[in-house]
């Protein structure tokens, strides 16, 4: 195996992970916009730290999705979504959640801070 081949494969892996994240982002937005029970979105918004496939699946279970029937979720088929997809999915649903709750983002040279309109800063979720 040559260093050129390794570099090529690493590039392919990075592109795949970027696409998975982008696909998850769009899927998270779509799921959040179609949610029928506010509690489902609320449970998902409480996820903190690095979001991976296992954390996302556990949150769906907490939101009372039957593990055998994840209809309408990224787990609705025999495919287990990648951690990149899961992170993007959570990011997308949080965009919708924050918009509903009138949250905006500010950046003053430091880290981005979630701020609810007319209130104190909200701690970052990730």
N, C-alpha and C positions, 0 to 999 in steps of 0.2 A: 504494500500500500504506500503510495507516494504522498508527499506533503501536499502536492497539488490536488490530489484526489480527496484528501482529508479536508482541505480548504473548500473544495467544491461541495462536498457533502455537508459541511457546516453551514455553508451559504444556503443550500437547499433546506436544511433544517430550520434556519432562521426565517426564511421566507414562509415556510409552512406554519411556524408558530405565529408569525404576524398575521397570516390569513385566518388562522383559527381564532385569534383574538378579535379580529375584525368581524368575523362571522358571529362570534359570541356576543359582541357589542350590539349588532343589529338584532339578533334573536332576543336579547334581554330587553331591548326597547320594545320590540313587538309583543313579547309576553306581558310586560308591565302595562302596556296600553290596552291589552285585552283582558286583564285580570278581572275576575268577577267578584272576588271577596277581598276587601281592603286588608284583612288580616294576613292574607298571603303575601302581599307586597310589604306589609309592616314587618313580618317575620324575616323576609329576605333582606330588608334594610338593616337589620341588626347584626348581620355578619360583619366581623372585623378581622383585621389581619390579612395575611395572604389567603386569597380565595382559590381553592383548588376544587377538583371535581368531587372529592369526598365531602368537603364542607358544604358545597352547594346541594348535594344530594341529601345530606342531613337536614339542611334547612327546609327542603321540600317535604321531607318526612315530618318535621316539626309543624309545618303548615297543614298537616293532615292529609297529605297526598299518600295514597296507599302505595307501598313499595312495589306491589305487583301491577299497578296501573298508574303510571306517571303521565297520563294523557296531557298533552299541551305543555310538557316540560322537555328539557334537553335529554331526559332519560326515558322518553316515550318509546324507544325502540331498543333493540339489543345492543346498541352502540353506547359505550361509556364515553362521554365527552372528555376532551383533553383538559388539562389544567389551564391552558391558555384560553380555550373556549369558555371555561367556567369563569375565569377572571373577567373576560370581556362581557359575558352575560350579566354578571353582577354589576359591572360598571354601567352597562346600558340600562338596567332596571333602576339603578340609583339616579341616573339622569332624569328619568320620569318621576321617581319618588321625590327628588329635590325640586323639580318644577312644580309638582302638586303642592308641596309644602313651602313654596316661595323661598327656596334657598338659592343663594347666589355664591359665586366664588370670588375671592379677592387674593391678589398676590402682590406683596410689597417688597419683592426682592428675596423673600424667604419662601418657606413652603406655602403651597396653596391652602387656603383656609375656607371651610364651608361656613357661610354666614346666613342665618335666617334673617329676612328683612326685619328691621327695627328690633334687633336683639343682639345678644352676645355671640361671639364666635362659637361654632359647633366643632368639637374635636374631629379630626380627620377619621374617615372610616377605614382607610387602608394605609 
